[in-house]
Amino acid sequence: MVLIAFGNPSEATLRLLSQAVAPTSRAHAGTGVGAAWAARACETAIDVLAEVDSLEEVRERAKTDWSLDS
């Protein structure tokens, strides 16, 4: 689903992602943050599908690289 949703996101989707990821920055004026986040999500999804990393490694990367708590 990540690859379908973020594989070729629209500018509106990238703008919404930018606003959600960095609401207090200049994200409101552009799509750069959203584009970076979408690209990172796709890279991770591809790694999972290719079984490059174990599920635990992906979770740890999400916690450290993406600042997620769970």
Phi, psi and omega per residue, in radians:
M1 nan -0.635 3.119
V2 -1.055 -0.772 -3.124
L3 -1.143 -0.633 3.103
I4 -1.192 -0.789 -3.064
A5 -1.285 -0.652 -3.017
F6 -2.028 0.049 3.131
G7 -1.130 -0.605 3.119
N8 -2.571 1.171 -3.028
P9 -1.262 2.613 3.076
S10 -1.310 2.892 3.103
E11 -1.091 -0.632 3.112
A12 -1.112 -0.720 3.105
T13 -1.109 -0.767 3.133
L14 -1.108 -0.661 3.114
R15 -1.152 -0.741 3.101
L16 -1.108 -0.730 3.089
L17 -1.082 -0.765 3.128
S18 -1.022 -0.768 -3.137
Q19 -1.173 -0.604 -3.127
A20 -1.322 -0.668 -3.072
V21 -1.371 -0.711 -3.088
A22 -2.338 1.226 -3.024
P23 -1.145 -0.369 -3.087
T24 -1.780 0.057 -3.131
S25 -1.729 -2.876 3.098
R26 -1.372 0.231 -3.118
A27 -1.012 -0.494 -3.121
H28 -1.123 -0.411 -3.081
A29 -1.625 -0.129 -3.071
G30 -2.676 -2.971 -3.072
T31 -2.131 0.069 -3.041
G32 -1.031 -0.804 -3.137
V33 -1.124 -0.762 3.119
G34 -1.105 -0.697 3.121
A35 -1.131 -0.723 3.112
A36 -1.131 -0.757 3.138
W37 -1.111 -0.774 -3.138
A38 -1.102 -0.717 3.119
A39 -1.112 -0.738 3.126
R40 -1.128 -0.712 3.105
A41 -1.085 -0.720 3.125
C42 -1.155 -0.753 3.105
E43 -1.010 -0.791 -3.138
T44 -1.133 -0.739 3.119
A45 -1.090 -0.706 3.108
I46 -1.122 -0.746 3.092
D47 -1.037 -0.737 -3.139
V48 -1.126 -0.819 -3.135
L49 -1.100 -0.650 -3.136
A50 -1.443 -0.072 -3.111
E51 0.989 0.628 3.093
V52 -1.183 -0.736 3.135
D53 -2.061 2.611 3.058
S54 -1.254 2.835 3.112
L55 -0.991 -0.719 3.140
E56 -1.123 -0.683 3.099
E57 -1.128 -0.692 3.111
V58 -1.133 -0.740 3.110
R59 -1.091 -0.745 3.125
E60 -1.113 -0.728 3.108
R61 -1.098 -0.688 3.112
A62 -1.097 -0.716 -3.137
K63 -1.144 -0.761 -3.064
T64 -1.496 -0.854 -3.062
D65 -1.372 -0.577 -3.058
W66 -1.837 0.002 3.141
S67 0.986 0.802 3.093
L68 -1.753 2.522 -3.112
D69 -1.514 -0.471 -3.078
S70 -2.319 nan nan
